[in-house]
Amino acid sequence: MGAFAWKFVAPFGTDAEAILADAKRLAFEKGSYGKPYARGEPRAKTIAALLRACAEDGTCSILDVGSLGPAPAPGVAGPFPRKTLEAALGTARPTLAQVEAGAGELYEALGRGCAGYVVAYEGGKPTQVVFLGYSYD
């Protein structure tokens, strides 16, 4: 088995922790996650219950991100380095379309269980935060 790539687009805000918390809440409410439900198990009623059910396999989603940090790391979402953004997207202030077009190169900068994020801009203003990550397995 290999790691699964996942993506979640959240509205931009000024509080990074609140953006992550809202993104996780939205992902849970929308059912934007994988294991163990691909196997037909009943749905969890809380994020904590889902994480327990998935154990070390994880959810293959933003729900596996435990915190924010200075760089992508296992269980941590961090900003992609400026050099990585410029190489993959041609700019450090990309639009959502540019992030989606260059996502493949951004995924290459991540390891298993790691997550990164990019702020997407429209008209020079930040509008969204794009989280990209890999499951643990």
VEXVOMI-429593 format. One line per 8 residues: number of its first residue (from 1); their letters; for each residue x, y negated, z negated of N, C-alpha, C. Coordinates in steps of 0.1 Angstrom, whole numbers, padded with zeros to 4 digits. Layout:
NUM) a) X,Y,Z,X,Y,Z,X,Y,Z; ...
//
This chain:
1) mgafawkf) 0008,0012,0000,0000,0000,0000,0009,-0012,0000; 0004,-0023,0006,0011,-0035,0006,0003,-0047,0000; 0010,-0058,-0002,0004,-0070,-0008,-0006,-0075,0003; -0017,-0081,-0003,-0027,-0088,0006,-0025,-0103,0005; -0026,-0110,0016,-0025,-0124,0016,-0039,-0130,0013; -0040,-0141,0006,-0053,-0147,0003,-0051,-0162,0004; -0062,-0169,0006,-0062,-0184,0007,-0075,-0189,0001; -0073,-0201,-0006,-0085,-0207,-0011,-0083,-0222,-0010
9) vapfgtda) -0093,-0229,-0004,-0093,-0244,-0002,-0102,-0250,-0013; -0096,-0259,-0020,-0103,-0266,-0031,-0104,-0281,-0028; -0114,-0288,-0033,-0114,-0303,-0032,-0102,-0309,-0040; -0096,-0320,-0035,-0085,-0327,-0041,-0091,-0334,-0054; -0083,-0335,-0064,-0085,-0343,-0075,-0072,-0348,-0082; -0073,-0356,-0091,-0061,-0361,-0097,-0055,-0353,-0109; -0063,-0343,-0114,-0059,-0335,-0125,-0056,-0321,-0119; -0043,-0317,-0118,-0040,-0304,-0112,-0046,-0292,-0119
17) eailadak) -0046,-0292,-0132,-0051,-0281,-0140,-0066,-0280,-0137; -0073,-0291,-0136,-0088,-0291,-0133,-0090,-0286,-0119; -0082,-0289,-0110,-0083,-0284,-0096,-0082,-0269,-0096; -0072,-0263,-0103,-0071,-0249,-0104,-0082,-0242,-0111; -0087,-0248,-0122,-0098,-0242,-0129,-0111,-0242,-0121; -0113,-0253,-0114,-0125,-0254,-0105,-0124,-0244,-0094; -0112,-0243,-0088,-0110,-0234,-0077,-0113,-0219,-0081; -0108,-0216,-0093,-0110,-0202,-0098,-0125,-0200,-0101
25) rlafekgs) -0132,-0210,-0107,-0146,-0209,-0109,-0154,-0207,-0096; -0151,-0215,-0086,-0157,-0214,-0073,-0155,-0201,-0067; -0142,-0196,-0067,-0139,-0183,-0061,-0147,-0172,-0068; -0148,-0172,-0081,-0156,-0162,-0088,-0170,-0163,-0085; -0176,-0175,-0084,-0190,-0176,-0081,-0193,-0172,-0067; -0184,-0174,-0058,-0186,-0170,-0044,-0183,-0156,-0041; -0177,-0149,-0051,-0172,-0135,-0049,-0160,-0135,-0039; -0152,-0145,-0039,-0140,-0146,-0030,-0128,-0139,-0036
33) ygkpyarg) -0130,-0126,-0038,-0119,-0117,-0043,-0121,-0103,-0038; -0111,-0095,-0040,-0111,-0082,-0035,-0113,-0071,-0046; -0103,-0064,-0049,-0104,-0052,-0058,-0111,-0056,-0071; -0117,-0047,-0078,-0120,-0033,-0075,-0133,-0032,-0067; -0139,-0043,-0063,-0152,-0042,-0057,-0152,-0036,-0043; -0141,-0035,-0037,-0140,-0028,-0024,-0143,-0013,-0026; -0142,-0009,-0038,-0145,0005,-0041,-0159,0007,-0046; -0167,-0003,-0046,-0181,-0002,-0050,-0184,-0003,-0065
41) epraktia) -0175,-0007,-0073,-0177,-0008,-0087,-0186,-0020,-0090; -0194,-0020,-0101,-0203,-0031,-0104,-0195,-0044,-0106; -0202,-0055,-0103,-0196,-0068,-0105,-0194,-0072,-0119; -0183,-0079,-0122,-0181,-0084,-0136,-0189,-0096,-0138; -0192,-0099,-0150,-0200,-0111,-0153,-0192,-0123,-0157; -0179,-0121,-0160,-0169,-0132,-0163,-0156,-0130,-0156; -0149,-0140,-0154,-0135,-0139,-0148,-0127,-0130,-0157; -0127,-0132,-0170,-0119,-0123,-0179,-0122,-0109,-0177
49) allracae) -0135,-0105,-0176,-0139,-0091,-0173,-0134,-0086,-0160; -0134,-0095,-0150,-0129,-0091,-0137,-0114,-0088,-0137; -0107,-0097,-0144,-0092,-0095,-0145,-0089,-0082,-0153; -0097,-0079,-0163,-0095,-0066,-0170,-0098,-0054,-0161; -0108,-0055,-0153,-0112,-0044,-0144,-0101,-0042,-0133; -0095,-0053,-0129,-0085,-0052,-0118,-0071,-0048,-0124; -0069,-0050,-0137,-0057,-0047,-0143,-0045,-0052,-0135; -0034,-0044,-0134,-0022,-0048,-0128,-0023,-0050,-0112
57) dgtcsild) -0034,-0044,-0106,-0036,-0046,-0092,-0040,-0060,-0089; -0046,-0067,-0098,-0051,-0081,-0095,-0063,-0081,-0087; -0068,-0093,-0084,-0081,-0095,-0076,-0078,-0098,-0062; -0066,-0100,-0058,-0062,-0104,-0044,-0068,-0117,-0041; -0068,-0127,-0051,-0074,-0140,-0049,-0067,-0150,-0058; -0072,-0162,-0058,-0067,-0173,-0066,-0070,-0170,-0081; -0079,-0160,-0084,-0081,-0156,-0098,-0069,-0150,-0104; -0060,-0146,-0097,-0047,-0140,-0102,-0037,-0150,-0107
65) vgslgpap) -0040,-0163,-0103,-0031,-0174,-0107,-0034,-0178,-0122; -0024,-0176,-0130,-0025,-0178,-0144,-0022,-0193,-0148; -0014,-0199,-0140,-0010,-0213,-0143,-0004,-0220,-0131; -0001,-0233,-0133,0006,-0240,-0123,0021,-0242,-0128; 0030,-0243,-0119,0044,-0245,-0122,0051,-0253,-0112; 0064,-0255,-0114,0071,-0264,-0104,0074,-0257,-0091; 0072,-0244,-0090,0075,-0237,-0077,0067,-0224,-0077; 0064,-0218,-0066,0057,-0206,-0065,0064,-0195,-0073
73) apgvagpf) 0057,-0187,-0080,0063,-0176,-0088,0052,-0166,-0091; 0055,-0154,-0096,0045,-0144,-0099,0035,-0150,-0109; 0022,-0149,-0105,0011,-0154,-0114,0011,-0169,-0116; 0019,-0176,-0108,0020,-0191,-0110,0019,-0197,-0096; 0011,-0208,-0095,0010,-0215,-0082,0018,-0228,-0084; 0027,-0230,-0074,0036,-0241,-0074,0036,-0248,-0060; 0039,-0260,-0060,0040,-0267,-0046,0051,-0261,-0038; 0048,-0259,-0025,0058,-0255,-0016,0068,-0266,-0015
81) prktleaa) 0081,-0263,-0014,0092,-0273,-0012,0090,-0281,0000; 0093,-0294,-0001,0092,-0303,0011,0098,-0297,0023; 0110,-0292,0022,0117,-0286,0034,0109,-0275,0040; 0102,-0267,0032,0094,-0256,0037,0082,-0261,0045; 0076,-0272,0039,0064,-0278,0046,0068,-0284,0059; 0079,-0291,0059,0083,-0298,0071,0087,-0288,0082; 0094,-0277,0078,0097,-0266,0088,0085,-0259,0093; 0076,-0256,0084,0064,-0248,0088,0053,-0256,0095
89) lgtarptl) 0051,-0269,0090,0040,-0277,0094,0044,-0289,0102; 0057,-0293,0102,0061,-0305,0109,0060,-0317,0101; 0055,-0317,0089,0052,-0328,0080,0051,-0324,0066; 0053,-0333,0057,0051,-0330,0043,0037,-0335,0038; 0030,-0342,0048,0016,-0346,0045,0007,-0341,0056; 0004,-0328,0056,-0003,-0322,0067,-0018,-0323,0065; -0025,-0322,0077,-0040,-0320,0076,-0043,-0306,0073; -0056,-0303,0070,-0060,-0290,0068,-0058,-0281,0080
97) aqveagag) -0060,-0286,0092,-0058,-0279,0104,-0043,-0275,0106; -0034,-0284,0102,-0020,-0281,0103,-0016,-0270,0093; -0022,-0271,0081,-0019,-0260,0071,-0024,-0247,0076; -0036,-0247,0081,-0041,-0234,0086,-0033,-0228,0098; -0028,-0237,0107,-0020,-0233,0118,-0007,-0228,0114; -0001,-0234,0103,0013,-0230,0099,0013,-0220,0087; 0001,-0215,0083,0000,-0207,0071,0009,-0195,0072; 0010,-0189,0083,0019,-0177,0085,0033,-0180,0080
105) elyealgr) 0039,-0191,0084,0052,-0194,0079,0053,-0197,0064; 0042,-0203,0059,0042,-0206,0044,0041,-0192,0037; 0033,-0183,0041,0032,-0170,0035,0046,-0163,0034; 0054,-0165,0045,0068,-0159,0045,0077,-0164,0034; 0073,-0176,0028,0081,-0182,0017,0077,-0176,0003; 0067,-0167,0003,0061,-0162,-0009,0064,-0147,-0011; 0066,-0144,-0024,0068,-0130,-0027,0055,-0124,-0032; 0055,-0111,-0035,0043,-0105,-0041,0039,-0111,-0054
113) gcagyvva) 0026,-0113,-0056,0020,-0119,-0068,0023,-0134,-0069; 0029,-0140,-0059,0032,-0154,-0060,0022,-0163,-0052; 0021,-0175,-0056,0011,-0184,-0050,0018,-0198,-0048; 0014,-0205,-0037,0019,-0218,-0035,0007,-0227,-0031; 0009,-0240,-0032,-0002,-0249,-0028,0003,-0260,-0020; -0006,-0266,-0011,-0003,-0277,-0003,-0014,-0287,-0004; -0011,-0299,-0005,-0022,-0310,-0005,-0024,-0313,0010; -0037,-0312,0014,-0040,-0316,0028,-0046,-0330,0029
121) yeggkptq) -0043,-0337,0039,-0046,-0351,0041,-0055,-0353,0053; -0064,-0363,0052,-0072,-0368,0063,-0072,-0383,0063; -0068,-0389,0074,-0067,-0404,0074,-0057,-0409,0064; -0047,-0402,0061,-0037,-0406,0051,-0040,-0404,0037; -0052,-0399,0034,-0057,-0397,0020,-0057,-0382,0017; -0054,-0378,0005,-0055,-0364,0001,-0069,-0360,-0001; -0073,-0349,0006,-0087,-0345,0005,-0089,-0331,0000; -0079,-0322,0001,-0080,-0308,-0003,-0067,-0303,-0008
129) vvflgysy) -0068,-0292,-0016,-0056,-0285,-0020,-0058,-0271,-0015; -0048,-0266,-0007,-0049,-0253,-0001,-0039,-0244,-0009; -0045,-0234,-0016,-0037,-0224,-0023,-0035,-0212,-0014; -0023,-0207,-0013,-0020,-0195,-0005,-0012,-0186,-0014; -0015,-0173,-0013,-0008,-0164,-0022,-0009,-0149,-0017; -0001,-0141,-0024,-0001,-0127,-0021,-0006,-0119,-0034; -0013,-0108,-0032,-0016,-0100,-0043,-0003,-0093,-0048; -0004,-0086,-0059,0007,-0079,-0064,0009,-0066,-0056
137) d) -0002,-0060,-0052,0000,-0048,-0044,-0013,-0046,-0036
//
